[in-house]
């Protein structure tokens, strides 16, 4: 095994140790992004890593914490002005890895504060080497070019604007189940080990820097902007060799398809709550899409009783919770595995302490006005 492949394996295991992700492709993408952050000064594109979740408590903060400990020169935007961030990115071609948490607050409708607008500009610029932002600086308002080319890790609840996701490796976070165990992360104990691993990775990247600059990946499985986004990560995988070139391309196809299949995000929790109620009237381990929509429309006081819901709309909304329709036994109709629906409920519906009656708190219904 080459040194590069061994280091990427170690990075992946560190991320697996402290976080729960949807699957292997998500771990691979994060691993390659960490390595890419160290090599960004040698590359033409600096894609964003966009971490989103449908609700709170999906491991967003812990994932950001682990990635920050492993990435090159992390720079947190918390409490930082855009002006300070602009001046923190080296003008000599060097890069920082900018971390922006709770990004959903930046994109609220009607939000036009100067800080949010400046941070939006920072997000939307700097994807391609050579792009700069012009600002008037100092008492004389002299026009200054600020380098914005740097990797950016952005996390938030709900959907992100296309201007962000189009330039990003998009990863969906999920809430872990009770039986899924990860190691506790203690800053003073565990961070030094991650920093030591980060430094070994940086030393390897420094050795392959020139080769990475000249490398043009072949057999890229994506086209256009998606190819630009994944080219830096696949370049790192090619430099590492071993099984990483194939694993990187598989992750690129899988995550890009998942992103393209995903439509507008919706709150979803009320739907899951009503599905739980509807399933009490249905039998079996599978339920057809039609039977489920019919049952939803019979849930007293629900939105679906008033407005109805199509099987297509149901599929679109459940996709946010990684529940997909499939052909049921016999192949004549499409529907859902009840265990998949119950798994989504277990992950995302609020629970009460063990042994309490019912086991699951009812989701408070939204008041609707006509």
C-alpha positions, -999 to +999 in steps of 0.1 A: +000+000+000+013+035-009+019+061+018-009+083+003-035+054+004-025+046+039-029+082+051-063+085+034-074+052+051-063+067+085-082+099+078-114+079+069-111+058+101-108+090+122-139+104+107-157+071+112-145+070+148-162+102+158-192+107+134-221+088+119-226+094+081-251+080+057-227+055+040-192+048+027-194+074-001-199+102+025-169+091+045-148+089+013-159+124+001-150+139+035-117+121+036-108+134+001-120+169+009-097+170+040-067+160+018-077+184-010-077+213+015-040+207+021-033+206-017-056+235-027-028+259-035-017+234-062-051+230-078-074+250-101-106+246-082-116+249-045-150+232-042-171+238-012-182+210+011-219+215+019-232+196+049-270+198+053-295+180+075-334+180+076-335+188+113-313+196+143-291+170+161-278+153+131-241+155+141-234+187+122-213+204+149-193+173+156-186+167+120-174+203+116-152+199+146-135+168+134-130+182+099-116+214+113-090+194+133-079+176+101-081+203+074-054+228+063-053+261+083-090+261+095-106+295+098-140+298+116-164+324+105-182+324+139-182+360+151-158+370+123-166+399+100-164+394+062-137+420+061-116+400+086-121+368+065-111+386+033-079+397+050-072+363+065-068+346+031-032+348+019-026+370-011+004+350-023-017+320-036-019+303-002-052+292+012-072+287+044-101+263+050-131+285+059-157+269+082-192+285+082-217+269+105-255+276+108-254+288+072-292+285+069-294+318+089-275+335+060-302+326+035-334+335+053-358+353+030-356+391+035-322+390+053-302+418+038-277+426+066-243+438+054-226+408+071-248+382+055-244+398+021-206+399+024-204+363+036-227+352+007-202+369-017-173+351+000-192+318-005-200+324-042-165+336-051-132+319-048-143+286-064-119+290-093-083+300-090-077+336-102-111+349-091-109+379-068-132+403-050-128+441-053-134+462-022-127+499-013-102+499+015-088+524+040-095+561+045-089+569+008-113+541-004-085+527-026-097+497-047-081+465-034-082+430-049-088+404-023-080+368-030-110+345-021-097+313-035-099+288-006-118+257+004-150+263+023-169+239+046-205+251+051-232+235+072-268+243+079-303+229+083-325+227+052-316+235+016-289+258+004-290+281-026-280+267-060-252+291-062-236+272-032-246+236-040-236+239-076-200+245-065-201+220-037-196+184-028-230+179-012-234+156+018-266+149+037-262+143+075-286+122+094-294+116+130-278+084+145-299+056+159-297+046+196-277+014+188-252+033+166-221+040+187-192+064+182-163+075+204-167+105+226-145+134+214-125+152+240-106+182+228-075+180+250-072+143+246-082+136+210-074+167+191-036+163+194-039+129+177-059+144+149-034+172+145-005+147+143-024+129+115-031+162+098+006+171+099+016+137+083-010+143+056+003+178+050+039+164+046+027+139+020+007+165+001+038+188+001+057+160-016+031+154-044+022+190-049+039+196-083+025+163-096-010+173-084-007+206-103+002+188-136-023+159-131-054+157-153-077+129-142-089+105-169-122+087-170-140+114-150-175+101-145-191+136-144-194+165-168-195+203-167-195+220-133-199+187-114-166+176-131-149+208-119-161+202-084-149+166-082-117+170-102-096+181-072-108+153-050-102+127-077-068+141-083-059+135-047-072+099-050-051+093-082-020+106-064-027+083-034-033+052-057-044+019-042-081+015-043-088+052-039-091+062-076-120+038-080-135+046-046-134+084-054-151+080-088-178+058-072-184+084-045-186+112-071-213+095-091-233+084-061-233+118-043-239+138-074-268+116-084-282+119-048-279+157-050-295+159-085-324+137-074-331+158-044-358+185-048-369+213-025-365+205+012-395+207+034-400+204+072-411+168+070-416+161+107-454+165+106-455+141+076-436+115+095-458+119+125-489+115+103-474+084+086-469+069+121-506+074+127-516+061+093-496+029+098-518+020+128-546+014+103-525-008+079-512-043+082-481-060+068-444-052+063-450-034+031-474-007+021-483+005-014-479+042-022-516+045-030-526+028+003-503+051+023-516+083+007-552+071+012-544+064+049-528+098+052-559+115+039-579+098+066-557+111+095-580+135+114-569+171+115-540+165+091-529+187+062-535+157+039-571+153+050-577+189+039-555+191+008-547+155-002-513+142-012-502+125-044-479+094-045-453+115-063-454+143-037-451+117-010-420+102-026-404+136-030-410+145+006-399+112+020-367+113+000-355+140+024-353+112+050-336+087+027-368+067+022-374+057-014-404+039-030-396+005-045-415-023-064-432-045-038-434-083-039-451-094-071-437-063-090-471-049-098-472-019-075-447+005-059-446+013-022-425+013+009-409-011+034-426-004+067-392-009+085-377+019+064-405+043+074-402+033+111-364+038+109-370+074+097-395+080+125-370+066+150-343+090+138-362+122+135-393+122+157-387+135+192-386+107+218-395+106+255-375+088+282-374+051+280-404+034+297-427+065+293-462+058+278-462+058+240-425+062+236-427+091+211-438+126+217-465+139+194-453+165+169-471+198+175-492+206+144-486+239+127-514+264+127-527+270+092-545+301+080-565+301+048 
